[in-house]
Amino acid sequence: MDRNVEIRTNDEGKQIVRINDIRFKGKRAVNWDDVKEYLKGYVGAMYKISNGDDLIFIGADLPDEYTGSRYTYKLMGTIAKAKAY
């Protein structure tokens, strides 16, 4: 899966992620079904935390848990976009 992101260190020495592409466009609402399908592409993958040896496994329940709440579907505008990205 092609992702256009950068990991940088801020002035306080903390790592931050900068997302350089917009996958879920819209003025007010985000199509959470599209987000769910996007997250399914990561299921089964394992990622190593950059400042340690811990591994994180992305399970099959992540897409539904992340996008399935009533609260999520009510989000609008910049808050919805922040969660979708």
matplotlib code that plots the C-alpha trace (Angstrom):
import matplotlib.pyplot as plt

x = [0.0, 1.5, 1.4, 2.8, 3.8, 6.9, 8.0, 9.8, 11.1, 9.7, 11.5, 10.7, 12.3, 8.9, 8.2, 5.3, 3.7, 2.9, 0.4, 1.1, -1.9, -5.7, -7.6, -11.0, -12.2, -15.4, -16.5, -18.3, -18.8, -16.5, -17.7, -16.9, -17.6, -14.7, -12.5, -13.4, -12.4, -9.1, -8.3, -9.0, -5.9, -3.8, -5.4, -2.8, 0.1, 2.7, 4.5, 7.5, 7.4, 10.3, 11.8, 11.6, 11.3, 7.5, 5.5, 1.9, -0.4, -3.4, -6.4, -9.5, -11.6, -9.8, -11.9, -15.2, -14.0, -12.5, -15.4, -18.4, -19.5, -22.5, -20.1, -17.9, -20.8, -21.9, -18.4, -18.3, -15.7, -12.1, -12.7, -14.0, -11.1, -8.6, -10.0, -10.2, -6.5]
y = [0.0, 3.3, 6.0, 9.5, 10.2, 11.7, 11.0, 14.1, 15.2, 18.4, 21.1, 19.2, 15.9, 14.2, 12.3, 13.4, 12.1, 14.4, 13.1, 14.5, 13.2, 13.5, 10.2, 11.2, 14.4, 16.3, 19.6, 18.5, 14.8, 11.8, 8.6, 6.2, 3.2, 4.3, 4.7, 1.2, -0.3, 1.6, 0.3, -3.3, -3.0, -2.9, -6.0, -8.7, -6.3, -5.9, -2.7, -2.1, 0.9, 3.2, 3.9, 0.3, -3.4, -3.6, -4.9, -3.9, -6.3, -4.9, -7.2, -7.8, -5.9, -2.6, -1.2, -1.8, -0.6, 2.6, 3.6, 1.9, 4.1, 6.5, 9.3, 8.7, 9.0, 12.3, 14.0, 16.8, 19.1, 19.3, 16.9, 14.2, 14.7, 14.5, 11.1, 9.9, 10.7]
z = [0.0, -1.1, 1.6, 1.3, 4.9, 6.7, 10.2, 11.7, 15.1, 16.4, 18.5, 21.7, 20.4, 19.9, 16.7, 14.6, 11.4, 8.5, 6.0, 2.6, 0.7, 1.3, 0.8, 2.1, 0.6, 1.4, 2.7, 5.9, 6.2, 5.7, 4.1, 7.0, 4.9, 2.6, 5.7, 6.8, 3.5, 3.5, 7.0, 5.9, 3.7, 6.9, 8.6, 9.2, 9.1, 11.8, 12.6, 14.8, 17.1, 16.0, 19.4, 20.7, 19.9, 20.5, 17.6, 16.9, 15.0, 13.1, 13.8, 11.7, 14.3, 13.8, 10.8, 12.6, 16.0, 14.5, 12.3, 13.8, 16.7, 16.6, 17.7, 14.7, 12.2, 13.8, 13.4, 10.9, 9.4, 10.6, 13.5, 11.2, 8.8, 11.6, 12.6, 9.0, 8.3]

ax = plt.figure().add_subplot(projection="3d")
ax.plot(x, y, z, "-o")
ax.set_aspect("equal")
plt.show()
